[in-house]
Amino acid sequence: MAYGLADGIYPLTAYTNDLGNPVRSPLSQGGGFIRQGVTATGAPNTVRVTGGNYGDFGDGSGLLPLKAFVYDASYIKLREALIGYTLPQHMITNLGIKEVTFQLIGRNLWIIHKNLPYADPEDGLSSGNLQGIQEGSYPAVRTMALNVKLRF
């Protein structure tokens, strides 16, 4: 989430600002946005910043509180399904085969519910033990396979 916001790839980084202009437009054309917060005197912040630079919407380096990137890790997923059919014996007796079974197998079929936006909760890039941390994520891949099993 932090990388996606910093890179500007999520819808949150492409909206119409309070002036009615695209937030990514230059400040000279009415773009940008006003960060939440207060000035040193305690007055509400009124300084408009550009919305087109890397990291403007937060990257976990202090622009947004890190708690903005903490999510409930629960999810519900249809990870695998298999549908199979074995041909009746009377259909294959003349073929010299004892059994023919066809199976359709699907993996990573449906993320029914998740709290983590834009990523598969089970995915992550790491070479170590990063339990509870999702460092990068590739798009989820759904696979389908057809299996034919012959028993002689």
N, C-alpha and C positions, 0 to 999 in steps of 0.2 A: 504494500500500500504506500509506504514511504517513497519507494523508487518511482512508482506510477504517478504519484502526485508531483514529485520533483521533476519528472520528465514531461508532465503535462499530457499524459495519455488517457486519463480518466475524465468522465463527463464533468466532474466537480471542478475541473480546471478550465472549462470552456462554457461560460455562461454570460448572460447579460448583466452588467453591473448596475448599481443604484442610479447611474446616469442614463441607463438605457443603451449602453454601448457594449460591444464585446470586451470582456475583461482582458483579452490578450492584445487588444489594440494599444498603440503607444499612448502614453499619458497626454501627449499633445493633441490626440484625437479623442480624448475623453475615456480612454481605457483605464485599466488598472483597478485596484480595489483598496479599501481602507482596512488595515489589520485591526482586530479587536484589541482593546487595551486602553490604557490611560497614559497621559504624559507625566513628566516628573512632578507637575503641579497637581496631579490628580484629575485633570480635565480629560474628557473622552478624546481619544486619538482622532485626528482629522486629516492626517497625512496620507495621501494617496500614493501607493507604490505600484510599479509596473507588474503586470501579470504575465509577462512573456519571457522572463529569465528563468534559468534552471534553478529549481529549489524555491521559487516564490510561494508555492502552496504547501511547502513543508517536505522535509526529507528525513526527519528524525534527528537532525543535527541541532535542534534547539529552536527552530522557527515555530514549530508546533510542539506542544508538550508530548513526550513519548507516550503518555497514556492514550493519546489519540490513535495509536497503532496497536492497542491491546484489545483482543477480541475473545469472546467466549468460544472455546474450541469445540463445542459440541456440533454434531452434524448427523444426518441420516442419509444413508447412501445405498443404492442398489448396486452392489459391487460386482456381482456375477449372477447370471441366470443361464440355465441349461434346459433346453427342450429336446427330448429324444423320442424316437419311435423305432421299435423293433418290428420288422416285417413278420407277418404270420408265417408259421412253418409251412403251411400248404402252398405258399407262393414261391418258396425257394427249394423245395425238395428235389426238383429235377436239375438244379444247378450244382449239386454236390457241395453246397454250403450249409453249415449247420445254423448259422445265425447272421443276419444283416441288421445293423443298427445305424440309424442316421441321427446326428445330434447337431443342433444349432446352439452355439455358445457365444454369449456376449459378456464382455468385461467392462467395468467402469461405465455402466449404462445410464445412471441417473443420480444426480445429487439432489435428493428430495428436499432437504433443508440444510442450510449452513449459515453460520454467522460471520464467516470470513468473506469479505467481498473480493470479487475478481480472481479467485484462485481456488484450486482444489485443496481442501483441508489436509489431505494426505500427502500432498506434494511438497517438495522443497529441495533445494540444492545444497548439499553438504557432503563433506567427507568425514565428518565426525558425529559426535553425539550432541545434536542440537535439539533436544526435547523441549517443546514449547516455543521454539523459534522457527519461523518460516523465513528462510533467507533465499529469496528468489523463487520463482515458480514458472514452470513451462505450462502452456495450455494443456488441459486434461485431454487425454487420448482415449477414445472409445474404440474397442476392438471387437470384431465379429469373426467367428470361425465356423466352418462346417466340418464335421468329423464323420467319417464313414468307417464303421468297424465291421470287419468280416471275420467270422470264426469258421474254420474248416474242420 
